[in-house]
Amino acid sequence: NQTFREALSRAVDRQGLATAAFAGPLTQPWYGGYPSASPYYDPSLVTQYDYDPEAARALLGELGFTDTDGDGIVNYTAGEDNELTV
């Protein structure tokens, strides 16, 4: 589902992850596909969503995810928190 994929993309702080893993001025977030230095990189084929947890939460809300227990984490059903393991 495109909406779910966009929500997950907006929920990930790519710049924060890149900086934490490889601190330095030349570090940039990776959005998938080929890295920008590759001769195969085509920016018209890459959609970059900024880190925006509130937008991610709104998109998940459109799909039926709600915070059922008031802990700030959206749930798909009234039950356990949703977790993604990568």
Buried (B, 14 or more C-beta within 10 A) or exposed (E): EEEEEBBBBBBBBBEEBBBEEEEEEEBBBEBEEEEEEEEEEEEEEEEEBEBBEEBBBEBBEEEEBEBBEEEEBBBBEEEEEEEEEE
